[in-house]
Amino acid sequence: MKFCKVLTLFTIISTFNIVEIFAWNYKITITFRLLCYSYYTGEKYTATFYVNSKTYGYDSKTCGNEGHIEANVQASEDPLNVGKVTFIYQQHKTKNFTLGIHPDKGCKSVSIGANWYDCDFGFIDPNVLKNNLLTWK
């Protein structure tokens, strides 16, 4: 009987800890400067941040200007491993491209133990893309 009570208590505490772990949100800030295609200065673009096909934020600007997306995503969605940003130019809709969010490549924790990440993609030049793929340098 004592064993059953201890086991029940252990199960309740374990379940509470699992729920607590996945109850927090990540605050993700994404910064980038999307350059223009050759001979298309002033072209507009839309950058969309999504995780598992769910949109969490977007930014629409003119190429050459700094873009900025802020999003709050539940930890259970795993945004640091499956989050992606898709860039679509207004006049080059068939040449859209996607860049993944990676905590070890460009996304840094703002402070130790924090759930706030700053992702700086830097300058993105569409003129050097191959097969619409963008990789980390």
N, C-alpha and C positions, 0 to 999 in steps of 0.2 A: 504494500500500500504506500509506504514511504517512497519507494522507487517511482511509482506512478505519479506521485505529487511532484517529485523532483523533475521527472521527465516532462511533465506538463508545464511546469514553471520554465524549464530550459527552452521548450518549444515556443512559449509565449515571448520570452526575451529575445530569442533568435529571430522570430518573425518581426518583432518590433524594430530590431536593428536593421533588418533587410529593408523594411518599409522606409525607415529613416534615411538610409543610404540613398535610395532612389527618389526621395521626396524633394531634394534640393534642385535648384536650377543653376545652369551655367550662364553667366553673362559673357557673351562673345562680341567683341568689337573687331570689325574687319575694315582695314584701310587699304586702298590701292590707288594707283594712278594709271588709268587705261589710256594708252596712246592711240592716235588715229591711224587708220589705214592710209597708205600713200595716196595723195590727191583727194582725200576726203576730210579735210580739216573742218572742224565744227560739226561733225556727225554725232548724233545722239546715240546713247546706249542705255541699256537697262542691265543692272547686275542684281541677281536674285540669290539669296542664301536659303538653302533648303536642307532638311534632314529627313531621310526616308520619305521622299516625295511630298513632304509638308513644308510650305513656305513659311519662313520666320522673319523675313525682312528683305527689302530691296532698295535700290537707289538708282535714280535716272538722272543722268547728267550729259554734258557735252564732253567728248573725248578730249584728253589732255588735262582735264580737271581732276582733282582728288575726289575719289568716291569714299563713302563711309556707310557701313551698315552696323547697326547694333541689334542684338537679339538676345532674348532670354529663352533658353531651351532646357527642358527637364533632363536631368542626368540619365534617366532611363532611355532616352532617345539616342544616347551615345554620339553627341554632335562632334566631338573631337576626333572621331575615327570615321564617321560616315557622312559628316556634313560636307556640302559642296556649294560652290558659288558658280552660277552660270552667267556668262556675259553674252549679250545679244546686241549687235549694232543695228541701228535702224535701217541702213541701206545694205547691210550684209547679213540678212537674217539666216541664210543657209550656212554661214561661216561662224556660228556661235561656238563657244568653247567653255569648258568647265575646269575648275581648279578645286581640288579637294583640300579640306582643312586637316592639318596634321600638327599635333602638339610638338613634335620633334623637328619640324621644318617650317619655321615662320610664325607659329603660334606659341606665344610665351605666356606663362602664368604671371599675372601682375604682382602677386606676392606669394610666398611659400604657404601652401595649404589653402590658398584662395580658390574660389570657383569662378574667377573672372579671368578671361583670356583675351589677349590683344594679338590679333593676327594681322601682320603687315605684309602684304603681297608685293609692295614696292611698285616699280614701273612694269607694266605689262605691254609688250609690243606685239600686236597682231601680225605684223609683217614678217615675223620670224617663226610663226607657228607652222608646224608640219602636221598635216592631217587633222587640224583643229585640236591638237593635243598641247597642253601646257604642262610643263614639268617644273619641279623645284630645281633651283640652281644650287 
